[in-house]
Amino acid sequence: NIDAKISDDGEEVTFAWPGIPFPFPRQAKEVMWNHQLRWKGLFFTLNTIEALVLRDGQYTIINNVLEVHSEYHNFTRPRKIEDWRYTYYLSYIKNPAQLAGGAYLSHETMKPITKPRQSWMYLAGQRRMRRSPVMGYDAPTFTSDGLRMMDEIDMFNGAMDLYDWELLGKRELYVPYNNSRLRKALLNESDVLTPNHVNPEFVRYEKHRVWVVDAVLKPGKHHIYKRRTFYLDEDTWGVLLVDIYNENNQLWRVSQRFAAHYYRIPVMLTALDAFNDLNRKTYYIQAVPEGDIEHSYTPPPSGYFNPNSVRQRMRR
């Protein structure tokens, strides 16, 4: 991807076409942009489950549907310098009944400073789409009880301007990988969602080379995470592990992506993302049980992810 350019501050990407924008990264933000712009399929629908697992093992399952289109990987899109949307993301709740019908829509951006992400909420009771303030950084996701922030969807997303970033090079680590068995086990989620952490009987690790990126909060900036260390798979550029530190530079939270291969696309996505709070001894998961994934190599119809179009689909 020899045309890809990154701004001097590393916050924006231009002239990046389908593929890894920075195959030989020289700085931390190039590595993190590789993560955000990696291949995740073109247009897919996933049925997911979410749960907050308390220290006594109690949890409630939330059933979600995700619809995602990677405009960045659309080979038919015009090559224009002003292009800024790279992903359209829609999430809506199916169960439980008291939450069903709500939806979140976002248009993700390669220029998060000059053209911030656009996002909307669908309010089922009002049957309307409402433009939301810029959702990102450490705004908590809606069902995680503060265990996953908006910038932790897909392990990391969005602007990087709050942190000083450092590329620490590569290491060999045992990382969660090829977790197809975990997807099957999730069909009976009580086997998997054990107190304190995901049941180790069903998870798998491999020795991989990973890129290591450290992010330290800039003086005068606010985020609940003072420091984060990311470990990215050398083969796919996906974030697999994150160590999160508190104000006293003590390890506070640990995030793991139990990656799995989706052969029909093909792509390495997730079987389960786990976000553990070591102090509260609770964790939050978003997972994809075994089952069909709907994927198309044809982009969605024009306007499919426009707020009015989403509102009409949600009202049916």
WOGICOR-V474950 format. One record per helix or strand. SS is the DSSP state (a for helix, b for strand). FROM is the first residue (numbers start at 0). LEN is the number of residues. If there is no record, write none. Layout:
ss = [SS:SS]
from = [FROM:FROM]
len = [LEN:LEN]
This chain:
ss = [b:b:a:b:b:a:b:b:b:b:b:b:b:a:b:a:b:b:a:b:b:b:b:b:b:b:a]
from = [4:11:27:42:61:70:84:102:110:117:127:139:148:149:162:179:192:196:199:204:226:238:250:266:281:293:306]
len = [2:3:9:11:8:3:11:7:1:6:4:1:1:3:14:12:2:2:3:13:7:7:12:11:6:3:9]
